[in-house]
């Protein structure tokens, strides 16, 4: 089941981190998985393979920043969030973390603090889905989408790019898969019945090591659904997106989203 694990860490002294830290979170996670399943870790490094995890950037309080880095304030906890989509690695992953007193970030040893876990079953996401009319997606970290047969990346969250990307990840790891025929019908529905009605987005430079993309977008996009035929599936995928991340670089802390379902009458987030 989709699982979000929040790891709190404490540093002994101030130290520097780069402006974008998603790849650091990913490196820590891959190191832990390698210790548990060496063969699996090697597969997770392969390109063009959907990975059973995603991460968020390292969260911390900074004392100062320059063009390339932040100075982490060791008086405050440091937080790492990892999202696992495959039940086979969740239990041992948590046990492996809990058995360590320290975790290394670059060359700094950090003391392990509290670990919290949030889980949702795939079936639960389906059962709790409702017909929705409007929603907002907050793109909290740089996001981009690959486009078939094009060297140009998608730098706008068009419904088709957004939801077909999430659906492919869903179909890879969920027991409740969408059939090929339904996939085609859903694609047609997205292109005609779902639209962006307002947005507040801007592109930012991705300053991450070994990043394929150099730009991504952040901000908010508001959507409207004109026909309810596939609105429940869309609601399910919105819930899942908060665990899977969206778009390219999702395993390196890109495409972190927060979703709000909007009330038509009050036009406020629920």
N, C-alpha and C positions, 0 to 999 in steps of 0.2 A: 504494500500500500504506500502511496506517496507519504513521505516522512520528512519533516523539517527538524533538523537538529541544531540547536544553538549552543555554542561552546564559549564559555567565558574564560578569559585568560588574564593573567596579571604579570606585568613586566617589573623587573627589579630596577631598571633605569630607563631614562628617555632614549629613544633610538629613532632612526629615520626610516620612513617607508615611502615608496613612490606615490605619485598622484593617483594612479589607479592600481588597485590591489587584488582584483579578482583572480589573476593568475597565481598570486601567492596563496590564496585560499585553495585553489585547485591543486597546487603543488603539495600542500599539507594533506589534502584528502587522498590524492594518489599515493602518497607515501604510506598512509595508513592502510589503504587497500592492498598495496604491494606486500605489506607484512602479513596480511591475512590470506590473500589469494594471489601469489606471484604471477600465475598465468593470466588471470583476469586483468591484472594491472597492465600487462603488456598489450592486451587487446584494447584497453581504454585509451592507449596512446595512438591507436591507428586513426587515420583520417577517414572521413566519409562513413563513419559508423555512429549511429545514434547511441549516446552514452546514457547509462542508468543513473546519472546524477547531474546536479547543477549546483552552483555556489553563488553566494553574494560576496561583494568585496568585504575586506576586513573593516570593521567598524571600530573607531577609536576617537578619543579627544586629542586634538593637536594643540601644541603650544605656539607653533609658527609654521609657515610654509614659504617655499620659494617656487620657482617655475617648474622644478622637477620633483620635489619631494615635500613631505610633511615631517615635522618632528613630533613623535608620539609622546603624549603626556602620561608617564607611568603612574600617576596618582589615580588614574581612572581605569576601569576594566576595558579589555580589548575583546571584541566579539567576532566570532566566525560562525557563519550560517551555511550548512550544507544540506542539500535536498536529495534524498535517495528515492528512486522510483522502483527498485527491484527488491522484493521481500527477502531474497536469498542472501543479501549482504547487510541488511539492517542490524540484526541482532548482534552479529560478530563485530560489526563496525563500532557499535556503541560500546561493547565490551572492551574492544581494543583501545578506544579513547579513554575509558574509565580506568584502565589498568596503567595508564601513563600519568606520572606526576607532573611531567613537563612536556611542552611542545616547542619545537624549534621554529622560529620565523627568521629566515635568513640565518644570521649567526647569533641571534638573541634567544636565550632560554626563557620561556614564559611558563609560569606556574598555572596548572589547571585548576579552574574554579567550578562553578555550577554548570551542569549540563541539563538543558530542557528539551523535551521532545513534543512535537505536534504531529498528529497523524490523521489522515482521512482515507477511508476505503474508496476504491474506484466506484463500487456499487453505491456507496453513500453519496458521492458526488452526483451520480445519476438520479438517485431517488429524491434528492433535495433540490433538483433543478426545477425551475418554473418558467412559464412563458414570460419573457421580458420584452420591453419596448425600447428602453434606452439604457445606456451604460457608459461609464467612463473608464478608460485605462490610463493609469499613471505609469509612464515609462521612467523608472527611477535611475537606471543606468544606461549607458549608450547602447542603442539597439539598431540592428540592421538585418535585412533579409536577403538571402540569395535569390536570384531570379533565373529561372530555367532559360537556357540558350542565350544568356546575356552576360557580358563581362561587367555590367553595371549593377551595383547593389541597390536594393530597395531601401530608400531613406525616408519612407513615409508608410505609416501602418495601414495600408489598404486592407479591407476586410479579408480578401482572398489570400493575400500574402500572410497575414497574421494568423488566421484560423486554420488554414491548411498546414502551416508549419506546426502549430500546436497539436493538430489532429494526427500528424505523422508520429509524433512522440507518444501520444496517447495510444495509438494502435500498436506501437512497439512493445509497450510495457503493461497495458491493461488487459484483463481477461475479457472485457466487454468491447470487442473491436467493431469498427465501422466497416461494412462490406465495401468492396470495390465499386459496386453500383451506387450505393448510398453516398460514397465519397464523390462520385461524379455529379450526382444530383445536388449534393451539398455545395459543391463548387459553383454550380450554376445558380443556386439560390443566393449564395454570398455575393456574387457579382451583380445580381439584380435587386435584391431585397434588403441589403444591409449597406449603410453608408456612413461616412464621417460627416457630421453636421457642424462640428466646431472643433478647433484645435488650438493649442498653445504649445508649439514644438520648436525646437531649434537644434541644429546640428552642432556636435562637439567633436573635437579631436580625440581619438582613442590613443592614449599614451600607455600602451601595454606591451610587454615583451612578447615577441613572436605573434602579434595580432595580425590576422589576415586583412582586416579592414582598418582603414585609417580614420574613418568618420562613422559616427552613429548619431541617432537623434534621442533627445530626452524631452520630457514634458508630458502634457495631457492631451488625449484625443477623446472626443465625445461621439458616440455612435447611436444610430437609430435603426430599428428593425421595422420594416414595412409589412411583413407577412410572418405569421407565427409558426409556419410549418417546421422549421428547424431551430426555433428559438430556444427550446429546452436543451438541445445538443450544444448550442452556442453557450448557454449558461454553464453547462457542465465543463466545457473547455475553458471558460473563463476561470472557474474555480481551480482547475488543474494547472493553468498557466502560472499561478502564484507559486506552485511547487516546481514546475519544470523550467521556468524562464522561457523566453521566446527568442526566435531568430538565431543568427549566427553568434558564436562565441558564448553560448549559454552555459557551458561548463567552466568558463573563465570569468563569471560574474557579470556578463553582459545580458541585456534583455530582462532585467529584474523588474517585475510589474506588480502593481497593486490595483485591484479592480473595485469599482463601485457601481452598484445597480441603482438606477435613478428612478425616483417616484415621479410619474407623469404630472401629477397634480401640483406637487410642491417644487419639483425640479431640484430636489436635494438628494444627496447620497443617503442610502439606508445603512 
